[in-house]
Amino acid sequence: MQIRTDADRCIGAGRCFLAAPALFDQNDHDGTVVVLVEQVTGDQVEGARAAVDDCPTRTLSLIEG
């Protein structure tokens, strides 16, 4: 699965980082999402899904393949 972001929608809530700190970080300047791992597999998928579900602005999405 691939993580996709729409950075223009991100408000820097940080829920993605809290849900999956191995996959996401926040930009030091404005707090917006930084994807650390774009291609997720195995145990990472659960964290990625949690981050997508927790995002208040629907900035994140998962693409199969």
PDB file of N, CA, C and O in Angstrom:
ATOM      1  N   MET A   1       0.833  -1.181   0.000  1.00  0.00           N
ATOM      2  CA  MET A   1       0.000   0.000   0.000  1.00  0.00           C
ATOM      3  C   MET A   1       0.875   1.240   0.000  1.00  0.00           C
ATOM      4  O   MET A   1       1.962   1.259   0.578  1.00  0.00           O
ATOM      5  N   GLN A   2       0.388   2.249  -0.645  1.00  0.00           N
ATOM      6  CA  GLN A   2       1.126   3.502  -0.725  1.00  0.00           C
ATOM      7  C   GLN A   2       0.354   4.594   0.011  1.00  0.00           C
ATOM      8  O   GLN A   2      -0.864   4.703  -0.127  1.00  0.00           O
ATOM      9  N   ILE A   3       1.069   5.397   0.790  1.00  0.00           N
ATOM     10  CA  ILE A   3       0.476   6.525   1.493  1.00  0.00           C
ATOM     11  C   ILE A   3       0.529   7.741   0.581  1.00  0.00           C
ATOM     12  O   ILE A   3       1.578   8.076   0.031  1.00  0.00           O
ATOM     13  N   ARG A   4      -0.606   8.388   0.430  1.00  0.00           N
ATOM     14  CA  ARG A   4      -0.684   9.624  -0.352  1.00  0.00           C
ATOM     15  C   ARG A   4      -1.125  10.754   0.566  1.00  0.00           C
ATOM     16  O   ARG A   4      -1.886  10.537   1.509  1.00  0.00           O
ATOM     17  N   THR A   5      -0.647  11.950   0.289  1.00  0.00           N
ATOM     18  CA  THR A   5      -1.038  13.114   1.078  1.00  0.00           C
ATOM     19  C   THR A   5      -1.489  14.248   0.178  1.00  0.00           C
ATOM     20  O   THR A   5      -1.053  14.367  -0.967  1.00  0.00           O
ATOM     21  N   ASP A   6      -2.361  15.071   0.711  1.00  0.00           N
ATOM     22  CA  ASP A   6      -2.743  16.328   0.078  1.00  0.00           C
ATOM     23  C   ASP A   6      -2.290  17.415   1.049  1.00  0.00           C
ATOM     24  O   ASP A   6      -3.064  17.876   1.888  1.00  0.00           O
ATOM     25  N   ALA A   7      -1.047  17.812   0.924  1.00  0.00           N
ATOM     26  CA  ALA A   7      -0.412  18.711   1.890  1.00  0.00           C
ATOM     27  C   ALA A   7      -1.160  20.029   2.056  1.00  0.00           C
ATOM     28  O   ALA A   7      -1.085  20.647   3.117  1.00  0.00           O
ATOM     29  N   ASP A   8      -1.876  20.467   1.033  1.00  0.00           N
ATOM     30  CA  ASP A   8      -2.622  21.721   1.130  1.00  0.00           C
ATOM     31  C   ASP A   8      -3.760  21.633   2.140  1.00  0.00           C
ATOM     32  O   ASP A   8      -4.219  22.657   2.647  1.00  0.00           O
ATOM     33  N   ARG A   9      -4.217  20.424   2.434  1.00  0.00           N
ATOM     34  CA  ARG A   9      -5.325  20.232   3.374  1.00  0.00           C
ATOM     35  C   ARG A   9      -4.854  20.088   4.819  1.00  0.00           C
ATOM     36  O   ARG A   9      -5.646  20.263   5.745  1.00  0.00           O
ATOM     37  N   CYS A  10      -3.595  19.775   5.020  1.00  0.00           N
ATOM     38  CA  CYS A  10      -3.075  19.484   6.356  1.00  0.00           C
ATOM     39  C   CYS A  10      -3.083  20.734   7.234  1.00  0.00           C
ATOM     40  O   CYS A  10      -2.632  21.802   6.820  1.00  0.00           O
ATOM     41  N   ILE A  11      -3.608  20.581   8.466  1.00  0.00           N
ATOM     42  CA  ILE A  11      -3.641  21.690   9.420  1.00  0.00           C
ATOM     43  C   ILE A  11      -2.646  21.489  10.564  1.00  0.00           C
ATOM     44  O   ILE A  11      -2.576  22.308  11.480  1.00  0.00           O
ATOM     45  N   GLY A  12      -1.880  20.400  10.510  1.00  0.00           N
ATOM     46  CA  GLY A  12      -0.866  20.152  11.526  1.00  0.00           C
ATOM     47  C   GLY A  12      -1.412  19.648  12.850  1.00  0.00           C
ATOM     48  O   GLY A  12      -0.828  19.917  13.900  1.00  0.00           O
ATOM     49  N   ALA A  13      -2.519  18.926  12.819  1.00  0.00           N
ATOM     50  CA  ALA A  13      -3.119  18.404  14.058  1.00  0.00           C
ATOM     51  C   ALA A  13      -2.228  17.358  14.728  1.00  0.00           C
ATOM     52  O   ALA A  13      -2.282  17.191  15.946  1.00  0.00           O
ATOM     53  N   GLY A  14      -1.416  16.659  13.949  1.00  0.00           N
ATOM     54  CA  GLY A  14      -0.469  15.695  14.504  1.00  0.00           C
ATOM     55  C   GLY A  14      -1.038  14.328  14.824  1.00  0.00           C
ATOM     56  O   GLY A  14      -0.346  13.495  15.408  1.00  0.00           O
ATOM     57  N   ARG A  15      -2.269  14.083  14.458  1.00  0.00           N
ATOM     58  CA  ARG A  15      -2.881  12.786  14.764  1.00  0.00           C
ATOM     59  C   ARG A  15      -2.224  11.643  14.005  1.00  0.00           C
ATOM     60  O   ARG A  15      -2.166  10.521  14.507  1.00  0.00           O
ATOM     61  N   CYS A  16      -1.733  11.909  12.817  1.00  0.00           N
ATOM     62  CA  CYS A  16      -1.042  10.868  12.050  1.00  0.00           C
ATOM     63  C   CYS A  16       0.225  10.434  12.782  1.00  0.00           C
ATOM     64  O   CYS A  16       0.516   9.242  12.884  1.00  0.00           O
ATOM     65  N   PHE A  17       0.965  11.400  13.282  1.00  0.00           N
ATOM     66  CA  PHE A  17       2.191  11.108  14.023  1.00  0.00           C
ATOM     67  C   PHE A  17       1.889  10.329  15.298  1.00  0.00           C
ATOM     68  O   PHE A  17       2.617   9.399  15.643  1.00  0.00           O
ATOM     69  N   LEU A  18       0.831  10.696  15.993  1.00  0.00           N
ATOM     70  CA  LEU A  18       0.452   9.986  17.214  1.00  0.00           C
ATOM     71  C   LEU A  18       0.005   8.557  16.916  1.00  0.00           C
ATOM     72  O   LEU A  18       0.272   7.646  17.699  1.00  0.00           O
ATOM     73  N   ALA A  19      -0.672   8.360  15.788  1.00  0.00           N
ATOM     74  CA  ALA A  19      -1.163   7.030  15.415  1.00  0.00           C
ATOM     75  C   ALA A  19      -0.048   6.123  14.913  1.00  0.00           C
ATOM     76  O   ALA A  19      -0.078   4.916  15.152  1.00  0.00           O
ATOM     77  N   ALA A  20       0.931   6.689  14.223  1.00  0.00           N
ATOM     78  CA  ALA A  20       1.985   5.873  13.608  1.00  0.00           C
ATOM     79  C   ALA A  20       3.291   6.665  13.512  1.00  0.00           C
ATOM     80  O   ALA A  20       3.660   7.113  12.427  1.00  0.00           O
ATOM     81  N   PRO A  21       3.989   6.840  14.626  1.00  0.00           N
ATOM     82  CA  PRO A  21       5.214   7.653  14.613  1.00  0.00           C
ATOM     83  C   PRO A  21       6.343   7.086  13.761  1.00  0.00           C
ATOM     84  O   PRO A  21       7.265   7.819  13.404  1.00  0.00           O
ATOM     85  N   ALA A  22       6.294   5.811  13.430  1.00  0.00           N
ATOM     86  CA  ALA A  22       7.312   5.235  12.552  1.00  0.00           C
ATOM     87  C   ALA A  22       7.062   5.594  11.089  1.00  0.00           C
ATOM     88  O   ALA A  22       7.954   5.466  10.251  1.00  0.00           O
ATOM     89  N   LEU A  23       5.839   6.046  10.787  1.00  0.00           N
ATOM     90  CA  LEU A  23       5.471   6.346   9.405  1.00  0.00           C
ATOM     91  C   LEU A  23       5.375   7.838   9.113  1.00  0.00           C
ATOM     92  O   LEU A  23       5.532   8.261   7.967  1.00  0.00           O
ATOM     93  N   PHE A  24       5.117   8.640  10.156  1.00  0.00           N
ATOM     94  CA  PHE A  24       4.856  10.066   9.961  1.00  0.00           C
ATOM     95  C   PHE A  24       5.653  10.912  10.938  1.00  0.00           C
ATOM     96  O   PHE A  24       6.011  10.476  12.032  1.00  0.00           O
ATOM     97  N   ASP A  25       5.915  12.135  10.507  1.00  0.00           N
ATOM     98  CA  ASP A  25       6.510  13.151  11.370  1.00  0.00           C
ATOM     99  C   ASP A  25       5.789  14.449  11.044  1.00  0.00           C
ATOM    100  O   ASP A  25       4.905  14.489  10.189  1.00  0.00           O
ATOM    101  N   GLN A  26       6.178  15.508  11.739  1.00  0.00           N
ATOM    102  CA  GLN A  26       5.614  16.817  11.464  1.00  0.00           C
ATOM    103  C   GLN A  26       6.719  17.782  11.086  1.00  0.00           C
ATOM    104  O   GLN A  26       7.805  17.760  11.665  1.00  0.00           O
ATOM    105  N   ASN A  27       6.433  18.624  10.113  1.00  0.00           N
ATOM    106  CA  ASN A  27       7.355  19.647   9.662  1.00  0.00           C
ATOM    107  C   ASN A  27       7.652  20.594  10.823  1.00  0.00           C
ATOM    108  O   ASN A  27       6.729  21.089  11.469  1.00  0.00           O
ATOM    109  N   ASP A  28       8.921  20.846  11.088  1.00  0.00           N
ATOM    110  CA  ASP A  28       9.315  21.719  12.193  1.00  0.00           C
ATOM    111  C   ASP A  28       8.829  23.155  12.011  1.00  0.00           C
ATOM    112  O   ASP A  28       8.627  23.874  12.989  1.00  0.00           O
ATOM    113  N   HIS A  29       8.645  23.565  10.776  1.00  0.00           N
ATOM    114  CA  HIS A  29       8.263  24.950  10.494  1.00  0.00           C
ATOM    115  C   HIS A  29       6.774  25.207  10.730  1.00  0.00           C
ATOM    116  O   HIS A  29       6.406  26.156  11.421  1.00  0.00           O
ATOM    117  N   ASP A  30       5.917  24.353  10.150  1.00  0.00           N
ATOM    118  CA  ASP A  30       4.476  24.622  10.227  1.00  0.00           C
ATOM    119  C   ASP A  30       3.643  23.466  10.784  1.00  0.00           C
ATOM    120  O   ASP A  30       2.420  23.576  10.876  1.00  0.00           O
ATOM    121  N   GLY A  31       4.283  22.375  11.151  1.00  0.00           N
ATOM    122  CA  GLY A  31       3.573  21.251  11.759  1.00  0.00           C
ATOM    123  C   GLY A  31       2.854  20.330  10.803  1.00  0.00           C
ATOM    124  O   GLY A  31       2.199  19.381  11.235  1.00  0.00           O
ATOM    125  N   THR A  32       2.962  20.591   9.502  1.00  0.00           N
ATOM    126  CA  THR A  32       2.263  19.746   8.540  1.00  0.00           C
ATOM    127  C   THR A  32       2.930  18.377   8.429  1.00  0.00           C
ATOM    128  O   THR A  32       4.076  18.183   8.833  1.00  0.00           O
ATOM    129  N   VAL A  33       2.183  17.450   7.877  1.00  0.00           N
ATOM    130  CA  VAL A  33       2.604  16.051   7.807  1.00  0.00           C
ATOM    131  C   VAL A  33       3.846  15.868   6.933  1.00  0.00           C
ATOM    132  O   VAL A  33       3.996  16.493   5.883  1.00  0.00           O
ATOM    133  N   VAL A  34       4.724  14.993   7.405  1.00  0.00           N
ATOM    134  CA  VAL A  34       5.875  14.521   6.645  1.00  0.00           C
ATOM    135  C   VAL A  34       5.766  13.002   6.638  1.00  0.00           C
ATOM    136  O   VAL A  34       5.772  12.370   7.695  1.00  0.00           O
ATOM    137  N   VAL A  35       5.666  12.420   5.454  1.00  0.00           N
ATOM    138  CA  VAL A  35       5.573  10.968   5.325  1.00  0.00           C
ATOM    139  C   VAL A  35       6.986  10.401   5.333  1.00  0.00           C
ATOM    140  O   VAL A  35       7.807  10.748   4.484  1.00  0.00           O
ATOM    141  N   LEU A  36       7.263   9.534   6.291  1.00  0.00           N
ATOM    142  CA  LEU A  36       8.590   8.929   6.408  1.00  0.00           C
ATOM    143  C   LEU A  36       8.714   7.660   5.579  1.00  0.00           C
ATOM    144  O   LEU A  36       9.796   7.336   5.090  1.00  0.00           O
ATOM    145  N   VAL A  37       7.605   6.940   5.420  1.00  0.00           N
ATOM    146  CA  VAL A  37       7.583   5.680   4.671  1.00  0.00           C
ATOM    147  C   VAL A  37       6.392   5.738   3.724  1.00  0.00           C
ATOM    148  O   VAL A  37       5.247   5.696   4.174  1.00  0.00           O
ATOM    149  N   GLU A  38       6.638   5.834   2.429  1.00  0.00           N
ATOM    150  CA  GLU A  38       5.539   5.953   1.472  1.00  0.00           C
ATOM    151  C   GLU A  38       4.909   4.612   1.126  1.00  0.00           C
ATOM    152  O   GLU A  38       3.706   4.536   0.878  1.00  0.00           O
ATOM    153  N   GLN A  39       5.706   3.568   1.106  1.00  0.00           N
ATOM    154  CA  GLN A  39       5.232   2.224   0.760  1.00  0.00           C
ATOM    155  C   GLN A  39       5.159   1.411   2.052  1.00  0.00           C
ATOM    156  O   GLN A  39       6.195   1.080   2.629  1.00  0.00           O
ATOM    157  N   VAL A  40       3.942   1.082   2.518  1.00  0.00           N
ATOM    158  CA  VAL A  40       3.790   0.350   3.774  1.00  0.00           C
ATOM    159  C   VAL A  40       3.427  -1.107   3.517  1.00  0.00           C
ATOM    160  O   VAL A  40       2.696  -1.429   2.580  1.00  0.00           O
ATOM    161  N   THR A  41       3.950  -1.971   4.365  1.00  0.00           N
ATOM    162  CA  THR A  41       3.690  -3.406   4.256  1.00  0.00           C
ATOM    163  C   THR A  41       3.541  -3.999   5.651  1.00  0.00           C
ATOM    164  O   THR A  41       3.926  -3.382   6.644  1.00  0.00           O
ATOM    165  N   GLY A  42       2.986  -5.186   5.714  1.00  0.00           N
ATOM    166  CA  GLY A  42       2.918  -5.947   6.959  1.00  0.00           C
ATOM    167  C   GLY A  42       2.313  -5.180   8.109  1.00  0.00           C
ATOM    168  O   GLY A  42       1.206  -4.650   8.005  1.00  0.00           O
ATOM    169  N   ASP A  43       3.046  -5.122   9.212  1.00  0.00           N
ATOM    170  CA  ASP A  43       2.573  -4.485  10.436  1.00  0.00           C
ATOM    171  C   ASP A  43       2.356  -2.979  10.287  1.00  0.00           C
ATOM    172  O   ASP A  43       1.622  -2.385  11.076  1.00  0.00           O
ATOM    173  N   GLN A  44       2.969  -2.365   9.306  1.00  0.00           N
ATOM    174  CA  GLN A  44       2.830  -0.921   9.105  1.00  0.00           C
ATOM    175  C   GLN A  44       1.441  -0.529   8.608  1.00  0.00           C
ATOM    176  O   GLN A  44       0.999   0.600   8.819  1.00  0.00           O
ATOM    177  N   VAL A  45       0.758  -1.456   7.951  1.00  0.00           N
ATOM    178  CA  VAL A  45      -0.541  -1.148   7.350  1.00  0.00           C
ATOM    179  C   VAL A  45      -1.550  -0.727   8.416  1.00  0.00           C
ATOM    180  O   VAL A  45      -2.313   0.216   8.205  1.00  0.00           O
ATOM    181  N   GLU A  46      -1.561  -1.405   9.543  1.00  0.00           N
ATOM    182  CA  GLU A  46      -2.508  -1.072  10.613  1.00  0.00           C
ATOM    183  C   GLU A  46      -2.303   0.364  11.101  1.00  0.00           C
ATOM    184  O   GLU A  46      -3.271   1.101  11.282  1.00  0.00           O
ATOM    185  N   GLY A  47      -1.059   0.758  11.312  1.00  0.00           N
ATOM    186  CA  GLY A  47      -0.762   2.123  11.740  1.00  0.00           C
ATOM    187  C   GLY A  47      -1.132   3.152  10.686  1.00  0.00           C
ATOM    188  O   GLY A  47      -1.641   4.225  11.007  1.00  0.00           O
ATOM    189  N   ALA A  48      -0.874   2.822   9.429  1.00  0.00           N
ATOM    190  CA  ALA A  48      -1.220   3.731   8.339  1.00  0.00           C
ATOM    191  C   ALA A  48      -2.728   3.926   8.259  1.00  0.00           C
ATOM    192  O   ALA A  48      -3.202   5.046   8.068  1.00  0.00           O
ATOM    193  N   ARG A  49      -3.477   2.849   8.404  1.00  0.00           N
ATOM    194  CA  ARG A  49      -4.946   2.952   8.378  1.00  0.00           C
ATOM    195  C   ARG A  49      -5.458   3.781   9.549  1.00  0.00           C
ATOM    196  O   ARG A  49      -6.377   4.584   9.388  1.00  0.00           O
ATOM    197  N   ALA A  50      -4.872   3.592  10.718  1.00  0.00           N
ATOM    198  CA  ALA A  50      -5.271   4.376  11.889  1.00  0.00           C
ATOM    199  C   ALA A  50      -5.015   5.864  11.650  1.00  0.00           C
ATOM    200  O   ALA A  50      -5.839   6.705  12.008  1.00  0.00           O
ATOM    201  N   ALA A  51      -3.883   6.182  11.052  1.00  0.00           N
ATOM    202  CA  ALA A  51      -3.553   7.579  10.762  1.00  0.00           C
ATOM    203  C   ALA A  51      -4.535   8.185   9.765  1.00  0.00           C
ATOM    204  O   ALA A  51      -4.983   9.318   9.942  1.00  0.00           O
ATOM    205  N   VAL A  52      -4.866   7.438   8.728  1.00  0.00           N
ATOM    206  CA  VAL A  52      -5.837   7.906   7.734  1.00  0.00           C
ATOM    207  C   VAL A  52      -7.183   8.163   8.404  1.00  0.00           C
ATOM    208  O   VAL A  52      -7.809   9.196   8.169  1.00  0.00           O
ATOM    209  N   ASP A  53      -7.622   7.234   9.231  1.00  0.00           N
ATOM    210  CA  ASP A  53      -8.916   7.359   9.905  1.00  0.00           C
ATOM    211  C   ASP A  53      -8.947   8.507  10.909  1.00  0.00           C
ATOM    212  O   ASP A  53      -9.990   9.133  11.097  1.00  0.00           O
ATOM    213  N   ASP A  54      -7.814   8.791  11.556  1.00  0.00           N
ATOM    214  CA  ASP A  54      -7.755   9.828  12.590  1.00  0.00           C
ATOM    215  C   ASP A  54      -7.579  11.242  12.042  1.00  0.00           C
ATOM    216  O   ASP A  54      -7.796  12.211  12.769  1.00  0.00           O
ATOM    217  N   CYS A  55      -7.196  11.376  10.793  1.00  0.00           N
ATOM    218  CA  CYS A  55      -6.915  12.695  10.226  1.00  0.00           C
ATOM    219  C   CYS A  55      -8.207  13.522  10.115  1.00  0.00           C
ATOM    220  O   CYS A  55      -9.139  13.118   9.420  1.00  0.00           O
ATOM    221  N   PRO A  56      -8.266  14.678  10.796  1.00  0.00           N
ATOM    222  CA  PRO A  56      -9.501  15.468  10.785  1.00  0.00           C
ATOM    223  C   PRO A  56      -9.800  16.147   9.450  1.00  0.00           C
ATOM    224  O   PRO A  56     -10.943  16.527   9.197  1.00  0.00           O
ATOM    225  N   THR A  57      -8.794  16.305   8.594  1.00  0.00           N
ATOM    226  CA  THR A  57      -9.012  16.985   7.312  1.00  0.00           C
ATOM    227  C   THR A  57      -8.930  16.041   6.117  1.00  0.00           C
ATOM    228  O   THR A  57      -8.983  16.478   4.967  1.00  0.00           O
ATOM    229  N   ARG A  58      -8.803  14.748   6.395  1.00  0.00           N
ATOM    230  CA  ARG A  58      -8.715  13.736   5.324  1.00  0.00           C
ATOM    231  C   ARG A  58      -7.567  14.039   4.365  1.00  0.00           C
ATOM    232  O   ARG A  58      -7.696  13.905   3.148  1.00  0.00           O
ATOM    233  N   THR A  59      -6.449  14.448   4.944  1.00  0.00           N
ATOM    234  CA  THR A  59      -5.244  14.749   4.177  1.00  0.00           C
ATOM    235  C   THR A  59      -4.597  13.483   3.627  1.00  0.00           C
ATOM    236  O   THR A  59      -3.976  13.511   2.564  1.00  0.00           O
ATOM    237  N   LEU A  60      -4.740  12.378   4.347  1.00  0.00           N
ATOM    238  CA  LEU A  60      -4.068  11.128   4.003  1.00  0.00           C
ATOM    239  C   LEU A  60      -5.006  10.153   3.320  1.00  0.00           C
ATOM    240  O   LEU A  60      -6.211  10.141   3.572  1.00  0.00           O
ATOM    241  N   SER A  61      -4.430   9.336   2.453  1.00  0.00           N
ATOM    242  CA  SER A  61      -5.173   8.228   1.850  1.00  0.00           C
ATOM    243  C   SER A  61      -4.205   7.086   1.582  1.00  0.00           C
ATOM    244  O   SER A  61      -2.992   7.280   1.496  1.00  0.00           O
ATOM    245  N   LEU A  62      -4.768   5.893   1.454  1.00  0.00           N
ATOM    246  CA  LEU A  62      -3.980   4.704   1.134  1.00  0.00           C
ATOM    247  C   LEU A  62      -4.403   4.194  -0.230  1.00  0.00           C
ATOM    248  O   LEU A  62      -5.592   4.104  -0.535  1.00  0.00           O
ATOM    249  N   ILE A  63      -3.420   3.866  -1.042  1.00  0.00           N
ATOM    250  CA  ILE A  63      -3.652   3.355  -2.388  1.00  0.00           C
ATOM    251  C   ILE A  63      -3.117   1.930  -2.446  1.00  0.00           C
ATOM    252  O   ILE A  63      -1.958   1.687  -2.109  1.00  0.00           O
ATOM    253  N   GLU A  64      -3.948   0.997  -2.868  1.00  0.00           N
ATOM    254  CA  GLU A  64      -3.510  -0.395  -3.019  1.00  0.00           C
ATOM    255  C   GLU A  64      -2.466  -0.496  -4.120  1.00  0.00           C
ATOM    256  O   GLU A  64      -2.537   0.190  -5.139  1.00  0.00           O
ATOM    257  N   GLY A  65      -1.485  -1.383  -3.880  1.00  0.00           N
ATOM    258  CA  GLY A  65      -0.522  -1.665  -4.931  1.00  0.00           C
ATOM    259  C   GLY A  65       0.809  -1.047  -4.774  1.00  0.00           C
ATOM    260  O   GLY A  65       1.681  -1.236  -5.621  1.00  0.00           O
TER     261      GLY A  65
END
